[in-house]
Every structure is written in C-alpha cells, then in structure tokens.
Amino acid sequence: MTAKERKGEGLGTSDGFKVIRRNGVRIDWILTRGAFTVDSAKIETFSRNGQFPSDHFLVVTRLRMGAAK
C-alpha cells in the first residue's frame, strides 16, 4: 500500500458477517495506475448492534490525480 496515512493495517477484508480478523486475508483492493497520489487508505469495519452491513469490509481511499510533489 502506498498511502501516507493507513488505518486498519493488518486487517482482513472479508468478515463473513462474523468477526474482525487480524492478519486475515485481504481480498478487496483499490488499484491505481499512472499519476495518482494516495493520501490515505482505510479498511472500514463499521457495524451496528454487532451486525455488519456486508461480508466484506470497505476499502476507502483519498486519491489525488497527479504525481506527488
């Protein structure tokens, strides 16, 4: 990951609607090619009342077009 700021590092992205897994398999990615700067990346582990909205966690990034200065 090339992001300057990283949250959720070391988490897997597939939860199976059950648990947050440290050192789990990361099967969801945001890929870039070309002149992009990745300011931040986060694996979002939101749940409400112990229930997850999906069996995958969101991967969220803040991207800027253009190379880093």
PQR file of N, CA, C, O and H, with PARSE charges and radii, in Angstrom:
ATOM      1  N   MET A   1       0.846  -1.164   0.000 -0.4000 1.5000
ATOM      2  CA  MET A   1       0.000   0.000   0.000 -0.0000 2.0000
ATOM      3  C   MET A   1       0.903   1.242   0.000  0.5500 1.7000
ATOM      4  O   MET A   1       1.883   1.301   0.743 -0.5500 1.4000
ATOM      5  N   THR A   2       0.580   2.199  -0.808 -0.4000 1.5000
ATOM      6  CA  THR A   2       1.405   3.396  -0.916 -0.0000 2.0000
ATOM      7  C   THR A   2       0.836   4.601  -0.177  0.5500 1.7000
ATOM      8  O   THR A   2       1.391   5.695  -0.281 -0.5500 1.4000
ATOM      9  H   THR A   2      -0.216   2.152  -1.411  0.4000 1.0000
ATOM     10  N   ALA A   3      -0.222   4.437   0.544 -0.4000 1.5000
ATOM     11  CA  ALA A   3      -0.856   5.561   1.238 -0.0000 2.0000
ATOM     12  C   ALA A   3       0.035   6.103   2.351  0.5500 1.7000
ATOM     13  O   ALA A   3       0.708   5.352   3.057 -0.5500 1.4000
ATOM     14  H   ALA A   3      -0.673   3.548   0.629  0.4000 1.0000
ATOM     15  N   LYS A   4       0.020   7.423   2.487 -0.4000 1.5000
ATOM     16  CA  LYS A   4       0.785   8.066   3.553 -0.0000 2.0000
ATOM     17  C   LYS A   4       0.158   7.777   4.917  0.5500 1.7000
ATOM     18  O   LYS A   4       0.869   7.539   5.894 -0.5500 1.4000
ATOM     19  H   LYS A   4      -0.527   8.033   1.914  0.4000 1.0000
ATOM     20  N   GLU A   5      -1.166   7.800   4.980 -0.4000 1.5000
ATOM     21  CA  GLU A   5      -1.893   7.523   6.218 -0.0000 2.0000
ATOM     22  C   GLU A   5      -2.668   6.227   6.027  0.5500 1.7000
ATOM     23  O   GLU A   5      -3.396   6.076   5.046 -0.5500 1.4000
ATOM     24  H   GLU A   5      -1.743   7.993   4.186  0.4000 1.0000
ATOM     25  N   ARG A   6      -2.516   5.292   6.959 -0.4000 1.5000
ATOM     26  CA  ARG A   6      -3.170   3.983   6.838 -0.0000 2.0000
ATOM     27  C   ARG A   6      -3.918   3.650   8.127  0.5500 1.7000
ATOM     28  O   ARG A   6      -3.371   3.767   9.223 -0.5500 1.4000
ATOM     29  H   ARG A   6      -1.924   5.414   7.756  0.4000 1.0000
ATOM     30  N   LYS A   7      -5.161   3.238   7.980 -0.4000 1.5000
ATOM     31  CA  LYS A   7      -5.960   2.804   9.128 -0.0000 2.0000
ATOM     32  C   LYS A   7      -6.489   1.408   8.841  0.5500 1.7000
ATOM     33  O   LYS A   7      -6.953   1.129   7.735 -0.5500 1.4000
ATOM     34  H   LYS A   7      -5.605   3.142   7.089  0.4000 1.0000
ATOM     35  N   GLY A   8      -6.420   0.552   9.814 -0.4000 1.5000
ATOM     36  CA  GLY A   8      -6.877  -0.817   9.623 -0.0000 2.0000
ATOM     37  C   GLY A   8      -5.794  -1.717   9.057  0.5500 1.7000
ATOM     38  O   GLY A   8      -6.077  -2.820   8.591 -0.5500 1.4000
ATOM     39  H   GLY A   8      -6.043   0.778  10.712  0.4000 1.0000
ATOM     40  N   GLU A   9      -4.565  -1.252   9.097 -0.4000 1.5000
ATOM     41  CA  GLU A   9      -3.442  -2.053   8.599 -0.0000 2.0000
ATOM     42  C   GLU A   9      -3.422  -3.394   9.334  0.5500 1.7000
ATOM     43  O   GLU A   9      -3.567  -3.434  10.556 -0.5500 1.4000
ATOM     44  H   GLU A   9      -4.336  -0.355   9.476  0.4000 1.0000
ATOM     45  N   GLY A  10      -3.249  -4.455   8.617 -0.4000 1.5000
ATOM     46  CA  GLY A  10      -3.198  -5.774   9.228 -0.0000 2.0000
ATOM     47  C   GLY A  10      -4.544  -6.452   9.387  0.5500 1.7000
ATOM     48  O   GLY A  10      -4.622  -7.541   9.955 -0.5500 1.4000
ATOM     49  H   GLY A  10      -3.132  -4.422   7.624  0.4000 1.0000
ATOM     50  N   LEU A  11      -5.612  -5.826   8.893 -0.4000 1.5000
ATOM     51  CA  LEU A  11      -6.937  -6.460   8.957 -0.0000 2.0000
ATOM     52  C   LEU A  11      -7.245  -7.160   7.647  0.5500 1.7000
ATOM     53  O   LEU A  11      -6.828  -6.707   6.581 -0.5500 1.4000
ATOM     54  H   LEU A  11      -5.549  -4.942   8.431  0.4000 1.0000
ATOM     55  N   GLY A  12      -7.970  -8.260   7.724 -0.4000 1.5000
ATOM     56  CA  GLY A  12      -8.502  -8.877   6.525 -0.0000 2.0000
ATOM     57  C   GLY A  12      -9.725  -8.097   6.071  0.5500 1.7000
ATOM     58  O   GLY A  12     -10.309  -7.351   6.858 -0.5500 1.4000
ATOM     59  H   GLY A  12      -8.309  -8.629   8.590  0.4000 1.0000
ATOM     60  N   THR A  13     -10.117  -8.257   4.820 -0.4000 1.5000
ATOM     61  CA  THR A  13     -11.279  -7.508   4.320 -0.0000 2.0000
ATOM     62  C   THR A  13     -12.531  -8.364   4.171  0.5500 1.7000
ATOM     63  O   THR A  13     -13.577  -7.843   3.786 -0.5500 1.4000
ATOM     64  H   THR A  13      -9.643  -8.863   4.182  0.4000 1.0000
ATOM     65  N   SER A  14     -12.460  -9.632   4.456 -0.4000 1.5000
ATOM     66  CA  SER A  14     -13.637 -10.493   4.404 -0.0000 2.0000
ATOM     67  C   SER A  14     -13.964 -10.932   5.825  0.5500 1.7000
ATOM     68  O   SER A  14     -13.143 -11.567   6.487 -0.5500 1.4000
ATOM     69  H   SER A  14     -11.610 -10.056   4.768  0.4000 1.0000
ATOM     70  N   ASP A  15     -15.164 -10.593   6.293 -0.4000 1.5000
ATOM     71  CA  ASP A  15     -15.524 -10.908   7.677 -0.0000 2.0000
ATOM     72  C   ASP A  15     -16.525 -12.041   7.811  0.5500 1.7000
ATOM     73  O   ASP A  15     -16.721 -12.558   8.911 -0.5500 1.4000
ATOM     74  H   ASP A  15     -15.830 -10.077   5.755  0.4000 1.0000
ATOM     75  N   GLY A  16     -17.164 -12.438   6.716 -0.4000 1.5000
ATOM     76  CA  GLY A  16     -18.157 -13.496   6.781 -0.0000 2.0000
ATOM     77  C   GLY A  16     -19.314 -13.174   7.709  0.5500 1.7000
ATOM     78  O   GLY A  16     -19.943 -14.084   8.249 -0.5500 1.4000
ATOM     79  H   GLY A  16     -17.005 -12.018   5.822  0.4000 1.0000
ATOM     80  N   PHE A  17     -19.611 -11.877   7.907 -0.4000 1.5000
ATOM     81  CA  PHE A  17     -20.668 -11.394   8.805 -0.0000 2.0000
ATOM     82  C   PHE A  17     -20.407 -11.755  10.273  0.5500 1.7000
ATOM     83  O   PHE A  17     -21.331 -11.701  11.084 -0.5500 1.4000
ATOM     84  H   PHE A  17     -19.100 -11.137   7.468  0.4000 1.0000
ATOM     85  N   LYS A  18     -19.170 -12.121  10.630 -0.4000 1.5000
ATOM     86  CA  LYS A  18     -18.936 -12.633  11.976 -0.0000 2.0000
ATOM     87  C   LYS A  18     -17.954 -11.815  12.804  0.5500 1.7000
ATOM     88  O   LYS A  18     -18.338 -11.233  13.818 -0.5500 1.4000
ATOM     89  H   LYS A  18     -18.419 -12.164   9.971  0.4000 1.0000
ATOM     90  N   VAL A  19     -16.706 -11.765  12.390 -0.4000 1.5000
ATOM     91  CA  VAL A  19     -15.679 -11.160  13.244 -0.0000 2.0000
ATOM     92  C   VAL A  19     -14.687 -10.348  12.428  0.5500 1.7000
ATOM     93  O   VAL A  19     -14.530 -10.546  11.223 -0.5500 1.4000
ATOM     94  H   VAL A  19     -16.394 -12.238  11.566  0.4000 1.0000
ATOM     95  N   ILE A  20     -14.028  -9.435  13.111 -0.4000 1.5000
ATOM     96  CA  ILE A  20     -12.914  -8.707  12.511 -0.0000 2.0000
ATOM     97  C   ILE A  20     -11.670  -9.558  12.726  0.5500 1.7000
ATOM     98  O   ILE A  20     -11.345  -9.912  13.860 -0.5500 1.4000
ATOM     99  H   ILE A  20     -14.155  -9.274  14.089  0.4000 1.0000
ATOM    100  N   ARG A  21     -10.977  -9.885  11.643 -0.4000 1.5000
ATOM    101  CA  ARG A  21      -9.814 -10.767  11.740 -0.0000 2.0000
ATOM    102  C   ARG A  21      -8.511 -10.000  11.545  0.5500 1.7000
ATOM    103  O   ARG A  21      -8.287  -9.394  10.497 -0.5500 1.4000
ATOM    104  H   ARG A  21     -11.241  -9.597  10.723  0.4000 1.0000
ATOM    105  N   ARG A  22      -7.668 -10.031  12.548 -0.4000 1.5000
ATOM    106  CA  ARG A  22      -6.312  -9.506  12.408 -0.0000 2.0000
ATOM    107  C   ARG A  22      -5.514 -10.494  11.561  0.5500 1.7000
ATOM    108  O   ARG A  22      -5.655 -11.708  11.706 -0.5500 1.4000
ATOM    109  H   ARG A  22      -7.850 -10.524  13.399  0.4000 1.0000
ATOM    110  N   ASN A  23      -4.697  -9.973  10.699 -0.4000 1.5000
ATOM    111  CA  ASN A  23      -3.865 -10.791   9.808 -0.0000 2.0000
ATOM    112  C   ASN A  23      -4.695 -11.710   8.927  0.5500 1.7000
ATOM    113  O   ASN A  23      -4.210 -12.750   8.480 -0.5500 1.4000
ATOM    114  H   ASN A  23      -4.582  -8.987  10.581  0.4000 1.0000
ATOM    115  N   GLY A  24      -5.948 -11.331   8.674 -0.4000 1.5000
ATOM    116  CA  GLY A  24      -6.805 -12.111   7.790 -0.0000 2.0000
ATOM    117  C   GLY A  24      -6.454 -11.856   6.327  0.5500 1.7000
ATOM    118  O   GLY A  24      -5.585 -11.043   6.013 -0.5500 1.4000
ATOM    119  H   GLY A  24      -6.342 -10.487   9.037  0.4000 1.0000
ATOM    120  N   VAL A  25      -7.129 -12.547   5.463 -0.4000 1.5000
ATOM    121  CA  VAL A  25      -6.881 -12.420   4.032 -0.0000 2.0000
ATOM    122  C   VAL A  25      -7.453 -11.097   3.530  0.5500 1.7000
ATOM    123  O   VAL A  25      -8.601 -10.759   3.818 -0.5500 1.4000
ATOM    124  H   VAL A  25      -7.835 -13.207   5.717  0.4000 1.0000
ATOM    125  N   ARG A  26      -6.654 -10.361   2.788 -0.4000 1.5000
ATOM    126  CA  ARG A  26      -7.115  -9.107   2.191 -0.0000 2.0000
ATOM    127  C   ARG A  26      -7.465  -9.404   0.737  0.5500 1.7000
ATOM    128  O   ARG A  26      -6.583  -9.578  -0.104 -0.5500 1.4000
ATOM    129  H   ARG A  26      -5.721 -10.635   2.555  0.4000 1.0000
ATOM    130  N   ILE A  27      -8.781  -9.460   0.450 -0.4000 1.5000
ATOM    131  CA  ILE A  27      -9.210  -9.803  -0.908 -0.0000 2.0000
ATOM    132  C   ILE A  27      -9.844  -8.624  -1.643  0.5500 1.7000
ATOM    133  O   ILE A  27     -10.213  -8.747  -2.810 -0.5500 1.4000
ATOM    134  H   ILE A  27      -9.498  -9.319   1.133  0.4000 1.0000
ATOM    135  N   ASP A  28      -9.971  -7.490  -0.969 -0.4000 1.5000
ATOM    136  CA  ASP A  28     -10.553  -6.296  -1.583 -0.0000 2.0000
ATOM    137  C   ASP A  28      -9.474  -5.215  -1.665  0.5500 1.7000
ATOM    138  O   ASP A  28      -8.774  -4.941  -0.690 -0.5500 1.4000
ATOM    139  H   ASP A  28      -9.670  -7.391  -0.020  0.4000 1.0000
ATOM    140  N   TRP A  29      -9.357  -4.611  -2.847 -0.4000 1.5000
ATOM    141  CA  TRP A  29      -8.280  -3.653  -3.099 -0.0000 2.0000
ATOM    142  C   TRP A  29      -8.790  -2.482  -3.926  0.5500 1.7000
ATOM    143  O   TRP A  29      -9.808  -2.592  -4.610 -0.5500 1.4000
ATOM    144  H   TRP A  29      -9.926  -4.834  -3.638  0.4000 1.0000
ATOM    145  N   ILE A  30      -8.087  -1.375  -3.862 -0.4000 1.5000
ATOM    146  CA  ILE A  30      -8.265  -0.274  -4.798 -0.0000 2.0000
ATOM    147  C   ILE A  30      -6.923  -0.129  -5.499  0.5500 1.7000
ATOM    148  O   ILE A  30      -5.907   0.152  -4.863 -0.5500 1.4000
ATOM    149  H   ILE A  30      -7.261  -1.286  -3.306  0.4000 1.0000
ATOM    150  N   LEU A  31      -6.926  -0.318  -6.788 -0.4000 1.5000
ATOM    151  CA  LEU A  31      -5.693  -0.274  -7.570 -0.0000 2.0000
ATOM    152  C   LEU A  31      -5.649   0.988  -8.415  0.5500 1.7000
ATOM    153  O   LEU A  31      -6.675   1.441  -8.922 -0.5500 1.4000
ATOM    154  H   LEU A  31      -7.751  -0.546  -7.305  0.4000 1.0000
ATOM    155  N   THR A  32      -4.467   1.550  -8.562 -0.4000 1.5000
ATOM    156  CA  THR A  32      -4.289   2.716  -9.416 -0.0000 2.0000
ATOM    157  C   THR A  32      -3.152   2.453 -10.387  0.5500 1.7000
ATOM    158  O   THR A  32      -2.306   1.587 -10.164 -0.5500 1.4000
ATOM    159  H   THR A  32      -3.634   1.183  -8.149  0.4000 1.0000
ATOM    160  N   ARG A  33      -3.151   3.209 -11.454 -0.4000 1.5000
ATOM    161  CA  ARG A  33      -2.066   3.147 -12.422 -0.0000 2.0000
ATOM    162  C   ARG A  33      -1.878   4.549 -12.962  0.5500 1.7000
ATOM    163  O   ARG A  33      -2.848   5.244 -13.262 -0.5500 1.4000
ATOM    164  H   ARG A  33      -3.838   3.913 -11.636  0.4000 1.0000
ATOM    165  N   GLY A  34      -0.651   4.952 -13.083 -0.4000 1.5000
ATOM    166  CA  GLY A  34      -0.391   6.279 -13.598 -0.0000 2.0000
ATOM    167  C   GLY A  34      -0.178   7.276 -12.477  0.5500 1.7000
ATOM    168  O   GLY A  34       0.216   6.922 -11.365 -0.5500 1.4000
ATOM    169  H   GLY A  34       0.138   4.387 -12.839  0.4000 1.0000
ATOM    170  N   ALA A  35      -0.445   8.512 -12.795 -0.4000 1.5000
ATOM    171  CA  ALA A  35      -0.123   9.624 -11.892 -0.0000 2.0000
ATOM    172  C   ALA A  35      -1.226   9.861 -10.868  0.5500 1.7000
ATOM    173  O   ALA A  35      -2.077  10.731 -11.056 -0.5500 1.4000
ATOM    174  H   ALA A  35      -0.764   8.799 -13.698  0.4000 1.0000
ATOM    175  N   PHE A  36      -1.212   9.101  -9.802 -0.4000 1.5000
ATOM    176  CA  PHE A  36      -2.119   9.287  -8.670 -0.0000 2.0000
ATOM    177  C   PHE A  36      -1.303   9.383  -7.401  0.5500 1.7000
ATOM    178  O   PHE A  36      -0.263   8.738  -7.269 -0.5500 1.4000
ATOM    179  H   PHE A  36      -0.520   8.394  -9.649  0.4000 1.0000
ATOM    180  N   THR A  37      -1.772  10.182  -6.476 -0.4000 1.5000
ATOM    181  CA  THR A  37      -1.196  10.245  -5.147 -0.0000 2.0000
ATOM    182  C   THR A  37      -2.245   9.698  -4.189  0.5500 1.7000
ATOM    183  O   THR A  37      -3.394  10.140  -4.202 -0.5500 1.4000
ATOM    184  H   THR A  37      -2.617  10.706  -6.584  0.4000 1.0000
ATOM    185  N   VAL A  38      -1.851   8.741  -3.362 -0.4000 1.5000
ATOM    186  CA  VAL A  38      -2.763   8.149  -2.389 -0.0000 2.0000
ATOM    187  C   VAL A  38      -2.465   8.782  -1.036  0.5500 1.7000
ATOM    188  O   VAL A  38      -1.449   8.478  -0.412 -0.5500 1.4000
ATOM    189  H   VAL A  38      -0.918   8.383  -3.351  0.4000 1.0000
ATOM    190  N   ASP A  39      -3.355   9.664  -0.586 -0.4000 1.5000
ATOM    191  CA  ASP A  39      -3.154  10.344   0.688 -0.0000 2.0000
ATOM    192  C   ASP A  39      -3.474   9.452   1.877  0.5500 1.7000
ATOM    193  O   ASP A  39      -2.754   9.458   2.876 -0.5500 1.4000
ATOM    194  H   ASP A  39      -4.181   9.912  -1.093  0.4000 1.0000
ATOM    195  N   SER A  40      -4.542   8.693   1.773 -0.4000 1.5000
ATOM    196  CA  SER A  40      -4.935   7.848   2.903 -0.0000 2.0000
ATOM    197  C   SER A  40      -5.683   6.623   2.403  0.5500 1.7000
ATOM    198  O   SER A  40      -6.273   6.621   1.322 -0.5500 1.4000
ATOM    199  H   SER A  40      -5.127   8.687   0.962  0.4000 1.0000
ATOM    200  N   ALA A  41      -5.639   5.588   3.220 -0.4000 1.5000
ATOM    201  CA  ALA A  41      -6.381   4.357   2.941 -0.0000 2.0000
ATOM    202  C   ALA A  41      -6.879   3.798   4.269  0.5500 1.7000
ATOM    203  O   ALA A  41      -6.189   3.869   5.286 -0.5500 1.4000
ATOM    204  H   ALA A  41      -5.160   5.589   4.098  0.4000 1.0000
ATOM    205  N   LYS A  42      -8.067   3.252   4.243 -0.4000 1.5000
ATOM    206  CA  LYS A  42      -8.670   2.736   5.471 -0.0000 2.0000
ATOM    207  C   LYS A  42      -9.509   1.508   5.154  0.5500 1.7000
ATOM    208  O   LYS A  42     -10.206   1.460   4.140 -0.5500 1.4000
ATOM    209  H   LYS A  42      -8.627   3.195   3.417  0.4000 1.0000
ATOM    210  N   ILE A  43      -9.433   0.523   6.028 -0.4000 1.5000
ATOM    211  CA  ILE A  43     -10.366  -0.600   5.981 -0.0000 2.0000
ATOM    212  C   ILE A  43     -11.453  -0.269   6.995  0.5500 1.7000
ATOM    213  O   ILE A  43     -11.194  -0.229   8.198 -0.5500 1.4000
ATOM    214  H   ILE A  43      -8.867   0.562   6.852  0.4000 1.0000
ATOM    215  N   GLU A  44     -12.660  -0.032   6.513 -0.4000 1.5000
ATOM    216  CA  GLU A  44     -13.790   0.408   7.339 -0.0000 2.0000
ATOM    217  C   GLU A  44     -14.482  -0.804   7.946  0.5500 1.7000
ATOM    218  O   GLU A  44     -14.990  -1.655   7.216 -0.5500 1.4000
ATOM    219  H   GLU A  44     -12.870  -0.064   5.536  0.4000 1.0000
ATOM    220  N   THR A  45     -14.509  -0.893   9.273 -0.4000 1.5000
ATOM    221  CA  THR A  45     -15.066  -2.057   9.972 -0.0000 2.0000
ATOM    222  C   THR A  45     -16.383  -1.730  10.677  0.5500 1.7000
ATOM    223  O   THR A  45     -16.663  -2.271  11.747 -0.5500 1.4000
ATOM    224  H   THR A  45     -14.096  -0.201   9.866  0.4000 1.0000
ATOM    225  N   PHE A  46     -17.180  -0.862  10.094 -0.4000 1.5000
ATOM    226  CA  PHE A  46     -18.447  -0.430  10.681 -0.0000 2.0000
ATOM    227  C   PHE A  46     -19.374  -1.607  10.968  0.5500 1.7000
ATOM    228  O   PHE A  46     -19.516  -2.522  10.156 -0.5500 1.4000
ATOM    229  H   PHE A  46     -16.953  -0.423   9.225  0.4000 1.0000
ATOM    230  N   SER A  47     -19.991  -1.560  12.129 -0.4000 1.5000
ATOM    231  CA  SER A  47     -21.083  -2.491  12.455 -0.0000 2.0000
ATOM    232  C   SER A  47     -22.052  -1.752  13.368  0.5500 1.7000
ATOM    233  O   SER A  47     -21.682  -0.772  14.014 -0.5500 1.4000
ATOM    234  H   SER A  47     -19.875  -0.817  12.788  0.4000 1.0000
ATOM    235  N   ARG A  48     -23.270  -2.218  13.415 -0.4000 1.5000
ATOM    236  CA  ARG A  48     -24.276  -1.647  14.311 -0.0000 2.0000
ATOM    237  C   ARG A  48     -24.935  -2.802  15.056  0.5500 1.7000
ATOM    238  O   ARG A  48     -25.418  -3.758  14.450 -0.5500 1.4000
ATOM    239  H   ARG A  48     -23.570  -3.014  12.890  0.4000 1.0000
ATOM    240  N   ASN A  49     -24.945  -2.693  16.370 -0.4000 1.5000
ATOM    241  CA  ASN A  49     -25.515  -3.750  17.221 -0.0000 2.0000
ATOM    242  C   ASN A  49     -24.924  -5.117  16.899  0.5500 1.7000
ATOM    243  O   ASN A  49     -25.619  -6.132  16.931 -0.5500 1.4000
ATOM    244  H   ASN A  49     -24.552  -1.916  16.863  0.4000 1.0000
ATOM    245  N   GLY A  50     -23.624  -5.127  16.586 -0.4000 1.5000
ATOM    246  CA  GLY A  50     -22.935  -6.388  16.313 -0.0000 2.0000
ATOM    247  C   GLY A  50     -23.186  -6.961  14.931  0.5500 1.7000
ATOM    248  O   GLY A  50     -22.737  -8.068  14.635 -0.5500 1.4000
ATOM    249  H   GLY A  50     -23.059  -4.302  16.560  0.4000 1.0000
ATOM    250  N   GLN A  51     -23.899  -6.228  14.074 -0.4000 1.5000
ATOM    251  CA  GLN A  51     -24.186  -6.720  12.723 -0.0000 2.0000
ATOM    252  C   GLN A  51     -23.440  -5.883  11.700  0.5500 1.7000
ATOM    253  O   GLN A  51     -23.435  -4.653  11.762 -0.5500 1.4000
ATOM    254  H   GLN A  51     -24.264  -5.329  14.315  0.4000 1.0000
ATOM    255  N   PHE A  52     -22.811  -6.571  10.759 -0.4000 1.5000
ATOM    256  CA  PHE A  52     -22.087  -5.917   9.680 -0.0000 2.0000
ATOM    257  C   PHE A  52     -23.000  -5.765   8.465  0.5500 1.7000
ATOM    258  O   PHE A  52     -23.823  -6.646   8.217 -0.5500 1.4000
ATOM    259  H   PHE A  52     -22.815  -7.570  10.708  0.4000 1.0000
ATOM    260  N   PRO A  53     -22.885  -4.677   7.698 -0.5600 1.5000
ATOM    261  CA  PRO A  53     -23.738  -4.490   6.522  0.2800 2.0000
ATOM    262  C   PRO A  53     -23.350  -5.371   5.334  0.5500 1.7000
ATOM    263  O   PRO A  53     -24.121  -5.502   4.384 -0.5500 1.4000
ATOM    264  N   SER A  54     -22.178  -5.967   5.381 -0.4000 1.5000
ATOM    265  CA  SER A  54     -21.700  -6.788   4.269 -0.0000 2.0000
ATOM    266  C   SER A  54     -20.750  -7.844   4.812  0.5500 1.7000
ATOM    267  O   SER A  54     -20.277  -7.733   5.943 -0.5500 1.4000
ATOM    268  H   SER A  54     -21.552  -5.861   6.154  0.4000 1.0000
ATOM    269  N   ASP A  55     -20.466  -8.870   4.009 -0.4000 1.5000
ATOM    270  CA  ASP A  55     -19.472  -9.850   4.419 -0.0000 2.0000
ATOM    271  C   ASP A  55     -18.059  -9.423   4.003  0.5500 1.7000
ATOM    272  O   ASP A  55     -17.102 -10.181   4.162 -0.5500 1.4000
ATOM    273  H   ASP A  55     -20.850  -8.960   3.090  0.4000 1.0000
ATOM    274  N   HIS A  56     -17.941  -8.205   3.471 -0.4000 1.5000
ATOM    275  CA  HIS A  56     -16.643  -7.606   3.150 -0.0000 2.0000
ATOM    276  C   HIS A  56     -16.583  -6.226   3.777  0.5500 1.7000
ATOM    277  O   HIS A  56     -17.582  -5.508   3.829 -0.5500 1.4000
ATOM    278  H   HIS A  56     -18.718  -7.589   3.342  0.4000 1.0000
ATOM    279  N   PHE A  57     -15.396  -5.862   4.252 -0.4000 1.5000
ATOM    280  CA  PHE A  57     -15.199  -4.506   4.743 -0.0000 2.0000
ATOM    281  C   PHE A  57     -14.876  -3.594   3.570  0.5500 1.7000
ATOM    282  O   PHE A  57     -14.256  -4.018   2.595 -0.5500 1.4000
ATOM    283  H   PHE A  57     -14.584  -6.444   4.209  0.4000 1.0000
ATOM    284  N   LEU A  58     -15.295  -2.352   3.669 -0.4000 1.5000
ATOM    285  CA  LEU A  58     -14.989  -1.363   2.638 -0.0000 2.0000
ATOM    286  C   LEU A  58     -13.511  -0.983   2.698  0.5500 1.7000
ATOM    287  O   LEU A  58     -12.924  -0.888   3.776 -0.5500 1.4000
ATOM    288  H   LEU A  58     -15.799  -2.008   4.461  0.4000 1.0000
ATOM    289  N   VAL A  59     -12.929  -0.770   1.536 -0.4000 1.5000
ATOM    290  CA  VAL A  59     -11.604  -0.184   1.442 -0.0000 2.0000
ATOM    291  C   VAL A  59     -11.831   1.222   0.902  0.5500 1.7000
ATOM    292  O   VAL A  59     -12.345   1.393  -0.203 -0.5500 1.4000
ATOM    293  H   VAL A  59     -13.406  -0.848   0.661  0.4000 1.0000
ATOM    294  N   VAL A  60     -11.446   2.229   1.685 -0.4000 1.5000
ATOM    295  CA  VAL A  60     -11.724   3.620   1.360 -0.0000 2.0000
ATOM    296  C   VAL A  60     -10.396   4.353   1.193  0.5500 1.7000
ATOM    297  O   VAL A  60      -9.495   4.214   2.020 -0.5500 1.4000
ATOM    298  H   VAL A  60     -11.028   2.090   2.583  0.4000 1.0000
ATOM    299  N   THR A  61     -10.282   5.133   0.121 -0.4000 1.5000
ATOM    300  CA  THR A  61      -9.049   5.891  -0.096 -0.0000 2.0000
ATOM    301  C   THR A  61      -9.360   7.343  -0.410  0.5500 1.7000
ATOM    302  O   THR A  61     -10.459   7.697  -0.836 -0.5500 1.4000
ATOM    303  H   THR A  61     -11.014   5.247  -0.551  0.4000 1.0000
ATOM    304  N   ARG A  62      -8.355   8.164  -0.184 -0.4000 1.5000
ATOM    305  CA  ARG A  62      -8.384   9.554  -0.643 -0.0000 2.0000
ATOM    306  C   ARG A  62      -7.291   9.654  -1.681  0.5500 1.7000
ATOM    307  O   ARG A  62      -6.105   9.547  -1.370 -0.5500 1.4000
ATOM    308  H   ARG A  62      -7.461   7.876   0.162  0.4000 1.0000
ATOM    309  N   LEU A  63      -7.710   9.866  -2.943 -0.4000 1.5000
ATOM    310  CA  LEU A  63      -6.802   9.900  -4.085 -0.0000 2.0000
ATOM    311  C   LEU A  63      -6.756  11.299  -4.688  0.5500 1.7000
ATOM    312  O   LEU A  63      -7.741  12.036  -4.671 -0.5500 1.4000
ATOM    313  H   LEU A  63      -8.674   9.953  -3.196  0.4000 1.0000
ATOM    314  N   ARG A  64      -5.601  11.641  -5.215 -0.4000 1.5000
ATOM    315  CA  ARG A  64      -5.470  12.866  -5.994 -0.0000 2.0000
ATOM    316  C   ARG A  64      -4.857  12.509  -7.335  0.5500 1.7000
ATOM    317  O   ARG A  64      -3.893  11.748  -7.417 -0.5500 1.4000
ATOM    318  H   ARG A  64      -4.800  11.042  -5.229  0.4000 1.0000
ATOM    319  N   MET A  65      -5.438  13.075  -8.385 -0.4000 1.5000
ATOM    320  CA  MET A  65      -4.850  12.867  -9.704 -0.0000 2.0000
ATOM    321  C   MET A  65      -3.579  13.703  -9.795  0.5500 1.7000
ATOM    322  O   MET A  65      -3.549  14.857  -9.365 -0.5500 1.4000
ATOM    323  H   MET A  65      -6.221  13.693  -8.319  0.4000 1.0000
ATOM    324  N   GLY A  66      -2.561  13.126 -10.343 -0.4000 1.5000
ATOM    325  CA  GLY A  66      -1.287  13.808 -10.482 -0.0000 2.0000
ATOM    326  C   GLY A  66      -0.264  13.229  -9.528  0.5500 1.7000
ATOM    327  O   GLY A  66      -0.607  12.733  -8.454 -0.5500 1.4000
ATOM    328  H   GLY A  66      -2.586  12.189 -10.692  0.4000 1.0000
ATOM    329  N   ALA A  67       0.974  13.296  -9.921 -0.4000 1.5000
ATOM    330  CA  ALA A  67       2.054  12.744  -9.119 -0.0000 2.0000
ATOM    331  C   ALA A  67       2.294  13.587  -7.866  0.5500 1.7000
ATOM    332  O   ALA A  67       1.968  14.774  -7.833 -0.5500 1.4000
ATOM    333  H   ALA A  67       1.253  13.699 -10.793  0.4000 1.0000
ATOM    334  N   ALA A  68       2.864  12.963  -6.843 -0.4000 1.5000
ATOM    335  CA  ALA A  68       3.203  13.678  -5.615 -0.0000 2.0000
ATOM    336  C   ALA A  68       4.244  14.739  -5.890  0.5500 1.7000
ATOM    337  O   ALA A  68       5.120  14.559  -6.735 -0.5500 1.4000
ATOM    338  H   ALA A  68       3.128  11.999  -6.869  0.4000 1.0000
ATOM    339  N   LYS A  69       4.146  15.851  -5.170 -0.4000 1.5000
ATOM    340  CA  LYS A  69       5.104  16.950  -5.351 -0.0000 2.0000
ATOM    341  C   LYS A  69       6.069  17.004  -4.202  0.5500 1.7000
ATOM    342  O   LYS A  69       6.950  17.863  -4.176 -0.5500 1.4000
ATOM    343  H   LYS A  69       3.434  15.997  -4.483  0.4000 1.0000
TER
END
